[in-house]
Amino acid sequence: MPNSTLVLIATHATPTSGAGHLMRLFPLIEVLVARGYEVDLYGEISIQWLADRNPILERMGNVNWSKSYTTIIIDSYDSDFITGIVNRGQTKQMVQICDPSTPIFPQTQVVWLDPSPSIPYNLTNILASGIEYFPSRILQEIEFQPTAKNVLIQLGGTPQWDMFQELLKFVYSLKIHNVDFFVFGPFSELRQEGRVRQIPLGLNMKSYLDICDTVICGSGTSVWESLFNHRLVGVMKLVSNQESNFSFVVSNNFAVDLGQSDANLLLKEDNLVRLLLDSDLRLQIFNSISEKFDLLGVDRLLAKIF
């Protein structure tokens, strides 16, 4: 690393964009800072639980565009946002974190974070391609559990409320002994009812992820973080741009299909019960994800960029 390496991370987390763009960059930012890089953050954070509970976002502020950055890393679907950075940023290297919904600019180098083997663009500026470059957080390692013990439910920073309510209602109806559910959602306060705990989004979520062997989530950033950390996953397709992720993890038996919100969702209740209690299914999935996924994504990505 050069003696003075200045990096700009440009992204956002809003009710429209969701939290995934920012969440998948947190591990990258933390490692860059730990390695001595000077890191500036630029973008809008208007999802309140993120803004309130992540000290790293104290770095988010007004950027001095007269600075000459060694590298600018952009993660956004917003074409106007990207255009502003491309036009103003002074840098030797501009990198976009991309998937099929990303507007890609010719001035940038592309990190393609999508499981699809084919890139639907005529691109010559590919820096890295493959989900193995996903910069996952590292959770506490846990042993395989033949049946679920601790289950975390999280449908994203801006969950579809009807679907969330349907899932929550079914979880409350389950009469399964020795399984604890930790449900993160748009709640105003902690609430415990039986073995189900409702928790406001963002409140020490990682500490719960560390102890949970099973995760129920959408098909965005959360599914990859869970799989890379060898959690057993029940997955839903919440929005149309999650199609590629959802199809990949379900078709390869890396996760259990719990339904799709854009198809008049009927929660696949039988699949959820199997995910929790079918020891053969759980072992099959655990072996599959243990062979496929590791926690070297941040190192791989940084080695490509720097």
BELFEN-V933457 format. One record per run of one state. SS is the DSSP state (H for helix, E for strand, L for the rest). FROM is the first residue (numbers start at 0). LEN is the number of residues. If there is no record, write none. Layout:
ss:SS from:FROM len:LEN
ss:SS from:FROM len:LEN
This chain:
ss:L from:0 len:5
ss:E from:5 len:6
ss:L from:11 len:1
ss:E from:12 len:2
ss:L from:14 len:3
ss:E from:17 len:1
ss:L from:18 len:1
ss:H from:19 len:15
ss:L from:34 len:3
ss:E from:37 len:5
ss:L from:42 len:2
ss:E from:44 len:1
ss:L from:45 len:2
ss:H from:47 len:6
ss:L from:53 len:1
ss:H from:54 len:5
ss:E from:59 len:1
ss:L from:60 len:7
ss:E from:67 len:8
ss:L from:75 len:3
ss:H from:78 len:10
ss:L from:88 len:1
ss:E from:89 len:9
ss:L from:98 len:10
ss:E from:108 len:4
ss:L from:112 len:13
ss:E from:125 len:4
ss:L from:129 len:1
ss:H from:130 len:3
ss:L from:133 len:16
ss:E from:149 len:5
ss:L from:154 len:6
ss:H from:160 len:13
ss:L from:173 len:6
ss:E from:179 len:6
ss:L from:185 len:5
ss:E from:190 len:3
ss:L from:193 len:2
ss:E from:195 len:5
ss:L from:200 len:4
ss:H from:204 len:7
ss:L from:211 len:2
ss:E from:213 len:4
ss:L from:217 len:3
ss:H from:220 len:8
ss:L from:228 len:3
ss:E from:231 len:6
ss:L from:237 len:2
ss:H from:239 len:12
ss:L from:251 len:4
ss:E from:255 len:5
ss:H from:260 len:3
ss:L from:263 len:5
ss:H from:268 len:9
ss:L from:277 len:1
ss:H from:278 len:14
ss:L from:292 len:4
ss:H from:296 len:9
ss:L from:305 len:1
